[in-house]
């Protein structure tokens, strides 16, 4: 399911226009992104938790040259499914 399909389904369920539904989805993504940038997590009880994971710097290998390279530390977003979501997918 892509974004436009999600907009169609939510719009039909809520009675909101597709334009308003798109604005709600964009706002949700923006709020989650900004919250993660601040280093905080977003918890949607029963659905899941969005958080940031830090990967430490490490040594890797370039597969073409087999040369060892240094991979910098980085932060990456993470989603952990909640109990209700896990149960629904079973």
PDB file of N, CA, C and O in Angstrom:
ATOM      1  N   UNK A   1       0.851  -1.173   0.000  1.00  0.00           N
ATOM      2  CA  UNK A   1       0.000   0.000   0.000  1.00  0.00           C
ATOM      3  C   UNK A   1       0.897   1.236   0.000  1.00  0.00           C
ATOM      4  O   UNK A   1       1.831   1.335   0.795  1.00  0.00           O
ATOM      5  N   UNK A   2       0.607   2.166  -0.889  1.00  0.00           N
ATOM      6  CA  UNK A   2       1.403   3.389  -0.945  1.00  0.00           C
ATOM      7  C   UNK A   2       0.632   4.556  -0.315  1.00  0.00           C
ATOM      8  O   UNK A   2      -0.494   4.389   0.153  1.00  0.00           O
ATOM      9  N   UNK A   3       1.260   5.739  -0.312  1.00  0.00           N
ATOM     10  CA  UNK A   3       0.685   6.903   0.371  1.00  0.00           C
ATOM     11  C   UNK A   3      -0.691   7.270  -0.190  1.00  0.00           C
ATOM     12  O   UNK A   3      -1.612   7.539   0.582  1.00  0.00           O
ATOM     13  N   UNK A   4      -0.846   7.287  -1.498  1.00  0.00           N
ATOM     14  CA  UNK A   4      -2.131   7.687  -2.080  1.00  0.00           C
ATOM     15  C   UNK A   4      -3.237   6.685  -1.742  1.00  0.00           C
ATOM     16  O   UNK A   4      -4.391   7.074  -1.564  1.00  0.00           O
ATOM     17  N   UNK A   5      -2.894   5.412  -1.654  1.00  0.00           N
ATOM     18  CA  UNK A   5      -3.881   4.401  -1.255  1.00  0.00           C
ATOM     19  C   UNK A   5      -4.275   4.576   0.213  1.00  0.00           C
ATOM     20  O   UNK A   5      -5.443   4.419   0.570  1.00  0.00           O
ATOM     21  N   UNK A   6      -3.300   4.901   1.054  1.00  0.00           N
ATOM     22  CA  UNK A   6      -3.593   5.166   2.467  1.00  0.00           C
ATOM     23  C   UNK A   6      -4.515   6.377   2.585  1.00  0.00           C
ATOM     24  O   UNK A   6      -5.474   6.361   3.356  1.00  0.00           O
ATOM     25  N   UNK A   7      -4.223   7.422   1.819  1.00  0.00           N
ATOM     26  CA  UNK A   7      -5.063   8.621   1.837  1.00  0.00           C
ATOM     27  C   UNK A   7      -6.492   8.271   1.435  1.00  0.00           C
ATOM     28  O   UNK A   7      -7.438   8.738   2.068  1.00  0.00           O
ATOM     29  N   UNK A   8      -6.665   7.455   0.392  1.00  0.00           N
ATOM     30  CA  UNK A   8      -8.001   7.049  -0.052  1.00  0.00           C
ATOM     31  C   UNK A   8      -8.765   6.317   1.054  1.00  0.00           C
ATOM     32  O   UNK A   8      -9.933   6.613   1.306  1.00  0.00           O
ATOM     33  N   UNK A   9      -8.111   5.373   1.702  1.00  0.00           N
ATOM     34  CA  UNK A   9      -8.772   4.573   2.743  1.00  0.00           C
ATOM     35  C   UNK A   9      -9.140   5.437   3.944  1.00  0.00           C
ATOM     36  O   UNK A   9     -10.267   5.367   4.433  1.00  0.00           O
ATOM     37  N   UNK A  10      -8.206   6.244   4.421  1.00  0.00           N
ATOM     38  CA  UNK A  10      -8.478   7.082   5.589  1.00  0.00           C
ATOM     39  C   UNK A  10      -9.549   8.113   5.261  1.00  0.00           C
ATOM     40  O   UNK A  10     -10.418   8.387   6.089  1.00  0.00           O
ATOM     41  N   UNK A  11      -9.495   8.676   4.083  1.00  0.00           N
ATOM     42  CA  UNK A  11     -10.488   9.664   3.661  1.00  0.00           C
ATOM     43  C   UNK A  11     -11.889   9.062   3.655  1.00  0.00           C
ATOM     44  O   UNK A  11     -12.841   9.693   4.114  1.00  0.00           O
ATOM     45  N   UNK A  12     -12.013   7.850   3.139  1.00  0.00           N
ATOM     46  CA  UNK A  12     -13.335   7.216   3.096  1.00  0.00           C
ATOM     47  C   UNK A  12     -13.824   6.817   4.490  1.00  0.00           C
ATOM     48  O   UNK A  12     -15.027   6.836   4.749  1.00  0.00           O
ATOM     49  N   UNK A  13     -12.906   6.457   5.385  1.00  0.00           N
ATOM     50  CA  UNK A  13     -13.300   6.065   6.747  1.00  0.00           C
ATOM     51  C   UNK A  13     -13.667   7.254   7.616  1.00  0.00           C
ATOM     52  O   UNK A  13     -14.540   7.145   8.477  1.00  0.00           O
ATOM     53  N   UNK A  14     -13.010   8.393   7.402  1.00  0.00           N
ATOM     54  CA  UNK A  14     -13.212   9.538   8.292  1.00  0.00           C
ATOM     55  C   UNK A  14     -14.148  10.599   7.729  1.00  0.00           C
ATOM     56  O   UNK A  14     -14.672  11.422   8.480  1.00  0.00           O
ATOM     57  N   UNK A  15     -14.363  10.589   6.425  1.00  0.00           N
ATOM     58  CA  UNK A  15     -15.178  11.629   5.805  1.00  0.00           C
ATOM     59  C   UNK A  15     -14.397  12.900   5.517  1.00  0.00           C
ATOM     60  O   UNK A  15     -14.966  13.875   5.026  1.00  0.00           O
ATOM     61  N   UNK A  16     -13.093  12.905   5.817  1.00  0.00           N
ATOM     62  CA  UNK A  16     -12.253  14.046   5.485  1.00  0.00           C
ATOM     63  C   UNK A  16     -11.990  14.066   3.975  1.00  0.00           C
ATOM     64  O   UNK A  16     -12.053  13.031   3.312  1.00  0.00           O
ATOM     65  N   UNK A  17     -11.698  15.242   3.450  1.00  0.00           N
ATOM     66  CA  UNK A  17     -11.321  15.305   2.045  1.00  0.00           C
ATOM     67  C   UNK A  17      -9.939  14.677   1.887  1.00  0.00           C
ATOM     68  O   UNK A  17      -9.192  14.540   2.856  1.00  0.00           O
ATOM     69  N   UNK A  18      -9.612  14.302   0.663  1.00  0.00           N
ATOM     70  CA  UNK A  18      -8.297  13.726   0.409  1.00  0.00           C
ATOM     71  C   UNK A  18      -7.199  14.749   0.693  1.00  0.00           C
ATOM     72  O   UNK A  18      -6.121  14.392   1.167  1.00  0.00           O
ATOM     73  N   UNK A  19      -7.472  16.006   0.409  1.00  0.00           N
ATOM     74  CA  UNK A  19      -6.497  17.068   0.665  1.00  0.00           C
ATOM     75  C   UNK A  19      -6.232  17.190   2.168  1.00  0.00           C
ATOM     76  O   UNK A  19      -5.080  17.301   2.589  1.00  0.00           O
ATOM     77  N   UNK A  20      -7.309  17.168   2.982  1.00  0.00           N
ATOM     78  CA  UNK A  20      -7.148  17.251   4.439  1.00  0.00           C
ATOM     79  C   UNK A  20      -6.448  16.007   4.987  1.00  0.00           C
ATOM     80  O   UNK A  20      -5.613  16.105   5.886  1.00  0.00           O
ATOM     81  N   UNK A  21      -6.789  14.847   4.446  1.00  0.00           N
ATOM     82  CA  UNK A  21      -6.163  13.597   4.879  1.00  0.00           C
ATOM     83  C   UNK A  21      -4.672  13.615   4.574  1.00  0.00           C
ATOM     84  O   UNK A  21      -3.861  13.191   5.397  1.00  0.00           O
ATOM     85  N   UNK A  22      -4.308  14.111   3.382  1.00  0.00           N
ATOM     86  CA  UNK A  22      -2.900  14.229   3.012  1.00  0.00           C
ATOM     87  C   UNK A  22      -2.175  15.160   3.979  1.00  0.00           C
ATOM     88  O   UNK A  22      -1.045  14.877   4.376  1.00  0.00           O
ATOM     89  N   UNK A  23      -2.807  16.259   4.361  1.00  0.00           N
ATOM     90  CA  UNK A  23      -2.213  17.209   5.301  1.00  0.00           C
ATOM     91  C   UNK A  23      -1.992  16.553   6.663  1.00  0.00           C
ATOM     92  O   UNK A  23      -0.965  16.781   7.303  1.00  0.00           O
ATOM     93  N   UNK A  24      -2.946  15.743   7.107  1.00  0.00           N
ATOM     94  CA  UNK A  24      -2.815  15.037   8.389  1.00  0.00           C
ATOM     95  C   UNK A  24      -1.633  14.070   8.333  1.00  0.00           C
ATOM     96  O   UNK A  24      -0.837  14.008   9.270  1.00  0.00           O
ATOM     97  N   UNK A  25      -1.517  13.320   7.243  1.00  0.00           N
ATOM     98  CA  UNK A  25      -0.422  12.356   7.118  1.00  0.00           C
ATOM     99  C   UNK A  25       0.917  13.075   7.058  1.00  0.00           C
ATOM    100  O   UNK A  25       1.870  12.650   7.711  1.00  0.00           O
ATOM    101  N   UNK A  26       1.009  14.152   6.292  1.00  0.00           N
ATOM    102  CA  UNK A  26       2.250  14.930   6.223  1.00  0.00           C
ATOM    103  C   UNK A  26       2.612  15.500   7.588  1.00  0.00           C
ATOM    104  O   UNK A  26       3.783  15.514   7.968  1.00  0.00           O
ATOM    105  N   UNK A  27       1.615  15.967   8.319  1.00  0.00           N
ATOM    106  CA  UNK A  27       1.852  16.512   9.658  1.00  0.00           C
ATOM    107  C   UNK A  27       2.350  15.427  10.609  1.00  0.00           C
ATOM    108  O   UNK A  27       3.253  15.667  11.410  1.00  0.00           O
ATOM    109  N   UNK A  28       1.763  14.238  10.521  1.00  0.00           N
ATOM    110  CA  UNK A  28       2.187  13.122  11.361  1.00  0.00           C
ATOM    111  C   UNK A  28       3.656  12.787  11.102  1.00  0.00           C
ATOM    112  O   UNK A  28       4.439  12.635  12.039  1.00  0.00           O
ATOM    113  N   UNK A  29       4.019  12.674   9.834  1.00  0.00           N
ATOM    114  CA  UNK A  29       5.402  12.354   9.474  1.00  0.00           C
ATOM    115  C   UNK A  29       6.345  13.449   9.969  1.00  0.00           C
ATOM    116  O   UNK A  29       7.430  13.154  10.468  1.00  0.00           O
ATOM    117  N   UNK A  30       5.939  14.701   9.834  1.00  0.00           N
ATOM    118  CA  UNK A  30       6.753  15.821  10.276  1.00  0.00           C
ATOM    119  C   UNK A  30       6.952  15.805  11.791  1.00  0.00           C
ATOM    120  O   UNK A  30       8.061  16.028  12.276  1.00  0.00           O
ATOM    121  N   UNK A  31       5.887  15.542  12.532  1.00  0.00           N
ATOM    122  CA  UNK A  31       5.975  15.501  13.998  1.00  0.00           C
ATOM    123  C   UNK A  31       6.883  14.361  14.445  1.00  0.00           C
ATOM    124  O   UNK A  31       7.724  14.551  15.323  1.00  0.00           O
ATOM    125  N   UNK A  32       6.725  13.181  13.852  1.00  0.00           N
ATOM    126  CA  UNK A  32       7.569  12.040  14.218  1.00  0.00           C
ATOM    127  C   UNK A  32       9.027  12.353  13.893  1.00  0.00           C
ATOM    128  O   UNK A  32       9.912  12.105  14.712  1.00  0.00           O
ATOM    129  N   UNK A  33       9.279  12.892  12.710  1.00  0.00           N
ATOM    130  CA  UNK A  33      10.650  13.227  12.301  1.00  0.00           C
ATOM    131  C   UNK A  33      11.284  14.240  13.245  1.00  0.00           C
ATOM    132  O   UNK A  33      12.408  14.043  13.704  1.00  0.00           O
ATOM    133  N   UNK A  34      10.568  15.322  13.534  1.00  0.00           N
ATOM    134  CA  UNK A  34      11.107  16.364  14.418  1.00  0.00           C
ATOM    135  C   UNK A  34      11.358  15.845  15.827  1.00  0.00           C
ATOM    136  O   UNK A  34      12.335  16.230  16.470  1.00  0.00           O
ATOM    137  N   UNK A  35      10.489  14.980  16.302  1.00  0.00           N
ATOM    138  CA  UNK A  35      10.661  14.408  17.637  1.00  0.00           C
ATOM    139  C   UNK A  35      11.906  13.523  17.687  1.00  0.00           C
ATOM    140  O   UNK A  35      12.664  13.566  18.656  1.00  0.00           O
ATOM    141  N   UNK A  36      12.114  12.719  16.637  1.00  0.00           N
ATOM    142  CA  UNK A  36      13.301  11.863  16.587  1.00  0.00           C
ATOM    143  C   UNK A  36      14.574  12.691  16.462  1.00  0.00           C
ATOM    144  O   UNK A  36      15.595  12.344  17.055  1.00  0.00           O
ATOM    145  N   UNK A  37      14.526  13.777  15.702  1.00  0.00           N
ATOM    146  CA  UNK A  37      15.690  14.659  15.558  1.00  0.00           C
ATOM    147  C   UNK A  37      16.099  15.224  16.916  1.00  0.00           C
ATOM    148  O   UNK A  37      17.288  15.408  17.178  1.00  0.00           O
ATOM    149  N   UNK A  38      15.126  15.498  17.776  1.00  0.00           N
ATOM    150  CA  UNK A  38      15.408  16.010  19.125  1.00  0.00           C
ATOM    151  C   UNK A  38      15.979  14.930  20.046  1.00  0.00           C
ATOM    152  O   UNK A  38      16.421  15.232  21.155  1.00  0.00           O
ATOM    153  N   UNK A  39      15.973  13.668  19.590  1.00  0.00           N
ATOM    154  CA  UNK A  39      16.485  12.573  20.407  1.00  0.00           C
ATOM    155  C   UNK A  39      15.428  11.921  21.274  1.00  0.00           C
ATOM    156  O   UNK A  39      15.750  11.105  22.137  1.00  0.00           O
ATOM    157  N   UNK A  40      14.180  12.268  21.059  1.00  0.00           N
ATOM    158  CA  UNK A  40      13.085  11.694  21.838  1.00  0.00           C
ATOM    159  C   UNK A  40      12.439  10.566  21.034  1.00  0.00           C
ATOM    160  O   UNK A  40      12.684  10.432  19.835  1.00  0.00           O
ATOM    161  N   UNK A  41      11.618   9.760  21.698  1.00  0.00           N
ATOM    162  CA  UNK A  41      10.911   8.695  20.990  1.00  0.00           C
ATOM    163  C   UNK A  41       9.426   8.995  20.921  1.00  0.00           C
ATOM    164  O   UNK A  41       8.894   9.774  21.711  1.00  0.00           O
ATOM    165  N   UNK A  42       8.766   8.360  19.959  1.00  0.00           N
ATOM    166  CA  UNK A  42       7.327   8.513  19.768  1.00  0.00           C
ATOM    167  C   UNK A  42       6.681   7.163  20.063  1.00  0.00           C
ATOM    168  O   UNK A  42       6.996   6.164  19.417  1.00  0.00           O
ATOM    169  N   UNK A  43       5.775   7.138  21.045  1.00  0.00           N
ATOM    170  CA  UNK A  43       5.123   5.899  21.453  1.00  0.00           C
ATOM    171  C   UNK A  43       3.644   5.971  21.096  1.00  0.00           C
ATOM    172  O   UNK A  43       2.928   6.856  21.565  1.00  0.00           O
ATOM    173  N   UNK A  44       3.192   5.041  20.268  1.00  0.00           N
ATOM    174  CA  UNK A  44       1.777   4.891  19.951  1.00  0.00           C
ATOM    175  C   UNK A  44       1.350   3.573  20.580  1.00  0.00           C
ATOM    176  O   UNK A  44       1.555   2.506  20.001  1.00  0.00           O
ATOM    177  N   UNK A  45       0.760   3.649  21.759  1.00  0.00           N
ATOM    178  CA  UNK A  45       0.424   2.468  22.538  1.00  0.00           C
ATOM    179  C   UNK A  45      -0.390   1.480  21.706  1.00  0.00           C
ATOM    180  O   UNK A  45      -1.399   1.835  21.097  1.00  0.00           O
ATOM    181  N   UNK A  46       0.074   0.235  21.697  1.00  0.00           N
ATOM    182  CA  UNK A  46      -0.577  -0.819  20.948  1.00  0.00           C
ATOM    183  C   UNK A  46      -0.075  -0.934  19.519  1.00  0.00           C
ATOM    184  O   UNK A  46      -0.131  -2.014  18.930  1.00  0.00           O
ATOM    185  N   UNK A  47       0.417   0.165  18.951  1.00  0.00           N
ATOM    186  CA  UNK A  47       0.909   0.144  17.571  1.00  0.00           C
ATOM    187  C   UNK A  47       2.415  -0.049  17.532  1.00  0.00           C
ATOM    188  O   UNK A  47       2.907  -0.969  16.879  1.00  0.00           O
ATOM    189  N   UNK A  48       3.163   0.827  18.237  1.00  0.00           N
ATOM    190  CA  UNK A  48       4.614   0.680  18.240  1.00  0.00           C
ATOM    191  C   UNK A  48       5.328   1.926  18.702  1.00  0.00           C
ATOM    192  O   UNK A  48       4.710   2.920  19.083  1.00  0.00           O
ATOM    193  N   UNK A  49       6.655   1.849  18.658  1.00  0.00           N
ATOM    194  CA  UNK A  49       7.506   2.929  19.130  1.00  0.00           C
ATOM    195  C   UNK A  49       8.550   3.275  18.070  1.00  0.00           C
ATOM    196  O   UNK A  49       9.260   2.406  17.565  1.00  0.00           O
ATOM    197  N   UNK A  50       8.623   4.560  17.750  1.00  0.00           N
ATOM    198  CA  UNK A  50       9.667   5.076  16.869  1.00  0.00           C
ATOM    199  C   UNK A  50      10.771   5.613  17.760  1.00  0.00           C
ATOM    200  O   UNK A  50      10.496   6.359  18.699  1.00  0.00           O
ATOM    201  N   UNK A  51      12.018   5.247  17.484  1.00  0.00           N
ATOM    202  CA  UNK A  51      13.137   5.726  18.287  1.00  0.00           C
ATOM    203  C   UNK A  51      14.374   5.862  17.402  1.00  0.00           C
ATOM    204  O   UNK A  51      14.340   5.548  16.212  1.00  0.00           O
ATOM    205  N   UNK A  52      15.466   6.335  18.004  1.00  0.00           N
ATOM    206  CA  UNK A  52      16.735   6.483  17.304  1.00  0.00           C
ATOM    207  C   UNK A  52      17.729   5.494  17.905  1.00  0.00           C
ATOM    208  O   UNK A  52      17.831   5.363  19.125  1.00  0.00           O
ATOM    209  N   UNK A  53      18.450   4.808  17.043  1.00  0.00           N
ATOM    210  CA  UNK A  53      19.503   3.894  17.459  1.00  0.00           C
ATOM    211  C   UNK A  53      20.831   4.465  16.989  1.00  0.00           C
ATOM    212  O   UNK A  53      20.934   4.974  15.873  1.00  0.00           O
ATOM    213  N   UNK A  54      21.839   4.381  17.833  1.00  0.00           N
ATOM    214  CA  UNK A  54      23.165   4.870  17.464  1.00  0.00           C
ATOM    215  C   UNK A  54      24.047   3.688  17.092  1.00  0.00           C
ATOM    216  O   UNK A  54      24.181   2.734  17.859  1.00  0.00           O
ATOM    217  N   UNK A  55      24.644   3.759  15.913  1.00  0.00           N
ATOM    218  CA  UNK A  55      25.604   2.745  15.480  1.00  0.00           C
ATOM    219  C   UNK A  55      27.007   3.290  15.732  1.00  0.00           C
ATOM    220  O   UNK A  55      27.320   4.417  15.348  1.00  0.00           O
ATOM    221  N   UNK A  56      27.834   2.501  16.367  1.00  0.00           N
ATOM    222  CA  UNK A  56      29.198   2.932  16.670  1.00  0.00           C
ATOM    223  C   UNK A  56      30.059   2.869  15.415  1.00  0.00           C
ATOM    224  O   UNK A  56      29.750   2.148  14.467  1.00  0.00           O
ATOM    225  N   UNK A  57      31.141   3.636  15.426  1.00  0.00           N
ATOM    226  CA  UNK A  57      32.104   3.579  14.330  1.00  0.00           C
ATOM    227  C   UNK A  57      32.714   2.179  14.295  1.00  0.00           C
ATOM    228  O   UNK A  57      32.893   1.534  15.328  1.00  0.00           O
ATOM    229  N   UNK A  58      33.025   1.731  13.093  1.00  0.00           N
ATOM    230  CA  UNK A  58      33.580   0.382  12.972  1.00  0.00           C
ATOM    231  C   UNK A  58      34.457   0.299  11.722  1.00  0.00           C
ATOM    232  O   UNK A  58      34.448   1.190  10.873  1.00  0.00           O
ATOM    233  N   UNK A  59      35.196  -0.773  11.636  1.00  0.00           N
ATOM    234  CA  UNK A  59      36.033  -1.016  10.468  1.00  0.00           C
ATOM    235  C   UNK A  59      35.288  -1.946   9.532  1.00  0.00           C
ATOM    236  O   UNK A  59      34.761  -2.974   9.958  1.00  0.00           O
ATOM    237  N   UNK A  60      35.242  -1.583   8.241  1.00  0.00           N
ATOM    238  CA  UNK A  60      34.595  -2.408   7.239  1.00  0.00           C
ATOM    239  C   UNK A  60      35.590  -2.763   6.154  1.00  0.00           C
ATOM    240  O   UNK A  60      36.764  -2.400   6.229  1.00  0.00           O
ATOM    241  N   UNK A  61      35.111  -3.481   5.138  1.00  0.00           N
ATOM    242  CA  UNK A  61      35.964  -3.891   4.036  1.00  0.00           C
ATOM    243  C   UNK A  61      35.295  -3.493   2.728  1.00  0.00           C
ATOM    244  O   UNK A  61      34.124  -3.801   2.502  1.00  0.00           O
ATOM    245  N   UNK A  62      36.044  -2.806   1.866  1.00  0.00           N
ATOM    246  CA  UNK A  62      35.559  -2.479   0.534  1.00  0.00           C
ATOM    247  C   UNK A  62      35.535  -3.790  -0.259  1.00  0.00           C
ATOM    248  O   UNK A  62      36.584  -4.406  -0.448  1.00  0.00           O
ATOM    249  N   UNK A  63      34.350  -4.232  -0.730  1.00  0.00           N
ATOM    250  CA  UNK A  63      34.270  -5.536  -1.396  1.00  0.00           C
ATOM    251  C   UNK A  63      35.023  -5.601  -2.730  1.00  0.00           C
ATOM    252  O   UNK A  63      35.411  -6.686  -3.162  1.00  0.00           O
ATOM    253  N   UNK A  64      35.229  -4.471  -3.377  1.00  0.00           N
ATOM    254  CA  UNK A  64      35.959  -4.474  -4.661  1.00  0.00           C
ATOM    255  C   UNK A  64      37.467  -4.615  -4.477  1.00  0.00           C
ATOM    256  O   UNK A  64      38.125  -5.387  -5.175  1.00  0.00           O
ATOM    257  N   UNK A  65      37.999  -3.849  -3.519  1.00  0.00           N
ATOM    258  CA  UNK A  65      39.458  -3.813  -3.353  1.00  0.00           C
ATOM    259  C   UNK A  65      39.933  -4.608  -2.140  1.00  0.00           C
ATOM    260  O   UNK A  65      41.132  -4.823  -1.966  1.00  0.00           O
ATOM    261  N   UNK A  66      39.005  -5.039  -1.313  1.00  0.00           N
ATOM    262  CA  UNK A  66      39.284  -5.726  -0.051  1.00  0.00           C
ATOM    263  C   UNK A  66      40.095  -4.856   0.906  1.00  0.00           C
ATOM    264  O   UNK A  66      40.696  -5.348   1.861  1.00  0.00           O
ATOM    265  N   UNK A  67      40.098  -3.551   0.629  1.00  0.00           N
ATOM    266  CA  UNK A  67      40.788  -2.598   1.489  1.00  0.00           C
ATOM    267  C   UNK A  67      39.941  -2.321   2.730  1.00  0.00           C
ATOM    268  O   UNK A  67      38.720  -2.190   2.639  1.00  0.00           O
ATOM    269  N   UNK A  68      40.591  -2.234   3.881  1.00  0.00           N
ATOM    270  CA  UNK A  68      39.867  -1.915   5.108  1.00  0.00           C
ATOM    271  C   UNK A  68      39.540  -0.431   5.108  1.00  0.00           C
ATOM    272  O   UNK A  68      40.378   0.405   4.768  1.00  0.00           O
ATOM    273  N   UNK A  69      38.304  -0.114   5.495  1.00  0.00           N
ATOM    274  CA  UNK A  69      37.862   1.275   5.559  1.00  0.00           C
ATOM    275  C   UNK A  69      37.226   1.536   6.918  1.00  0.00           C
ATOM    276  O   UNK A  69      36.737   0.619   7.577  1.00  0.00           O
ATOM    277  N   UNK A  70      37.241   2.777   7.319  1.00  0.00           N
ATOM    278  CA  UNK A  70      36.632   3.169   8.585  1.00  0.00           C
ATOM    279  C   UNK A  70      35.215   3.667   8.301  1.00  0.00           C
ATOM    280  O   UNK A  70      35.034   4.580   7.495  1.00  0.00           O
ATOM    281  N   UNK A  71      34.222   3.087   8.945  1.00  0.00           N
ATOM    282  CA  UNK A  71      32.826   3.493   8.806  1.00  0.00           C
ATOM    283  C   UNK A  71      32.477   4.359  10.010  1.00  0.00           C
ATOM    284  O   UNK A  71      32.632   3.938  11.157  1.00  0.00           O
ATOM    285  N   UNK A  72      32.008   5.565   9.740  1.00  0.00           N
ATOM    286  CA  UNK A  72      31.724   6.530  10.808  1.00  0.00           C
ATOM    287  C   UNK A  72      30.503   6.116  11.634  1.00  0.00           C
ATOM    288  O   UNK A  72      29.636   5.374  11.171  1.00  0.00           O
ATOM    289  N   UNK A  73      30.465   6.614  12.857  1.00  0.00           N
ATOM    290  CA  UNK A  73      29.300   6.410  13.721  1.00  0.00           C
ATOM    291  C   UNK A  73      28.113   7.146  13.107  1.00  0.00           C
ATOM    292  O   UNK A  73      28.287   8.180  12.462  1.00  0.00           O
ATOM    293  N   UNK A  74      26.918   6.619  13.306  1.00  0.00           N
ATOM    294  CA  UNK A  74      25.723   7.231  12.735  1.00  0.00           C
ATOM    295  C   UNK A  74      24.506   6.937  13.595  1.00  0.00           C
ATOM    296  O   UNK A  74      24.511   6.024  14.420  1.00  0.00           O
ATOM    297  N   UNK A  75      23.475   7.722  13.387  1.00  0.00           N
ATOM    298  CA  UNK A  75      22.189   7.490  14.051  1.00  0.00           C
ATOM    299  C   UNK A  75      21.206   7.027  12.990  1.00  0.00           C
ATOM    300  O   UNK A  75      21.259   7.487  11.849  1.00  0.00           O
ATOM    301  N   UNK A  76      20.314   6.123  13.357  1.00  0.00           N
ATOM    302  CA  UNK A  76      19.346   5.614  12.412  1.00  0.00           C
ATOM    303  C   UNK A  76      17.988   5.440  13.096  1.00  0.00           C
ATOM    304  O   UNK A  76      17.935   5.068  14.268  1.00  0.00           O
ATOM    305  N   UNK A  77      16.890   5.705  12.383  1.00  0.00           N
ATOM    306  CA  UNK A  77      15.577   5.521  12.992  1.00  0.00           C
ATOM    307  C   UNK A  77      15.241   4.038  13.126  1.00  0.00           C
ATOM    308  O   UNK A  77      15.702   3.202  12.348  1.00  0.00           O
ATOM    309  N   UNK A  78      14.426   3.738  14.133  1.00  0.00           N
ATOM    310  CA  UNK A  78      14.053   2.356  14.420  1.00  0.00           C
ATOM    311  C   UNK A  78      12.567   2.325  14.774  1.00  0.00           C
ATOM    312  O   UNK A  78      12.057   3.253  15.402  1.00  0.00           O
ATOM    313  N   UNK A  79      11.875   1.263  14.372  1.00  0.00           N
ATOM    314  CA  UNK A  79      10.483   1.073  14.753  1.00  0.00           C
ATOM    315  C   UNK A  79      10.353  -0.280  15.432  1.00  0.00           C
ATOM    316  O   UNK A  79      10.808  -1.297  14.908  1.00  0.00           O
ATOM    317  N   UNK A  80       9.732  -0.282  16.597  1.00  0.00           N
ATOM    318  CA  UNK A  80       9.484  -1.526  17.315  1.00  0.00           C
ATOM    319  C   UNK A  80       7.973  -1.705  17.417  1.00  0.00           C
ATOM    320  O   UNK A  80       7.289  -0.873  18.013  1.00  0.00           O
ATOM    321  N   UNK A  81       7.457  -2.769  16.848  1.00  0.00           N
ATOM    322  CA  UNK A  81       6.010  -3.021  16.826  1.00  0.00           C
ATOM    323  C   UNK A  81       5.487  -3.271  18.234  1.00  0.00           C
ATOM    324  O   UNK A  81       6.152  -3.900  19.058  1.00  0.00           O
ATOM    325  N   UNK A  82       4.276  -2.763  18.495  1.00  0.00           N
ATOM    326  CA  UNK A  82       3.620  -2.963  19.777  1.00  0.00           C
ATOM    327  C   UNK A  82       2.884  -4.296  19.825  1.00  0.00           C
ATOM    328  O   UNK A  82       2.763  -4.985  18.811  1.00  0.00           O
ATOM    329  N   UNK A  83       2.400  -4.650  20.987  1.00  0.00           N
ATOM    330  CA  UNK A  83       1.758  -5.944  21.207  1.00  0.00           C
ATOM    331  C   UNK A  83       0.522  -6.149  20.337  1.00  0.00           C
ATOM    332  O   UNK A  83       0.346  -7.218  19.754  1.00  0.00           O
ATOM    333  N   UNK A  84      -0.338  -5.129  20.246  1.00  0.00           N
ATOM    334  CA  UNK A  84      -1.561  -5.266  19.450  1.00  0.00           C
ATOM    335  C   UNK A  84      -1.250  -5.462  17.970  1.00  0.00           C
ATOM    336  O   UNK A  84      -1.906  -6.258  17.298  1.00  0.00           O
ATOM    337  N   UNK A  85      -0.253  -4.741  17.461  1.00  0.00           N
ATOM    338  CA  UNK A  85       0.143  -4.880  16.060  1.00  0.00           C
ATOM    339  C   UNK A  85       0.714  -6.277  15.814  1.00  0.00           C
ATOM    340  O   UNK A  85       0.381  -6.916  14.816  1.00  0.00           O
ATOM    341  N   UNK A  86       1.563  -6.746  16.711  1.00  0.00           N
ATOM    342  CA  UNK A  86       2.147  -8.087  16.569  1.00  0.00           C
ATOM    343  C   UNK A  86       1.048  -9.132  16.568  1.00  0.00           C
ATOM    344  O   UNK A  86       1.077 -10.060  15.760  1.00  0.00           O
ATOM    345  N   UNK A  87       0.084  -8.995  17.461  1.00  0.00           N
ATOM    346  CA  UNK A  87      -1.012  -9.967  17.559  1.00  0.00           C
ATOM    347  C   UNK A  87      -1.877  -9.950  16.304  1.00  0.00           C
ATOM    348  O   UNK A  87      -2.305 -11.006  15.836  1.00  0.00           O
ATOM    349  N   UNK A  88      -2.139  -8.775  15.758  1.00  0.00           N
ATOM    350  CA  UNK A  88      -2.980  -8.653  14.561  1.00  0.00           C
ATOM    351  C   UNK A  88      -2.313  -9.283  13.347  1.00  0.00           C
ATOM    352  O   UNK A  88      -2.997  -9.799  12.463  1.00  0.00           O
ATOM    353  N   UNK A  89      -0.997  -9.247  13.295  1.00  0.00           N
ATOM    354  CA  UNK A  89      -0.271  -9.765  12.125  1.00  0.00           C
ATOM    355  C   UNK A  89      -0.126 -11.273  12.177  1.00  0.00           C
ATOM    356  O   UNK A  89       0.069 -11.907  11.140  1.00  0.00           O
ATOM    357  N   UNK A  90      -0.215 -11.850  13.340  1.00  0.00           N
ATOM    358  CA  UNK A  90      -0.038 -13.318  13.483  1.00  0.00           C
ATOM    359  C   UNK A  90      -0.947 -14.083  12.569  1.00  0.00           C
ATOM    360  O   UNK A  90      -0.924 -15.314  12.564  1.00  0.00           O
TER     361      UNK A  90
END
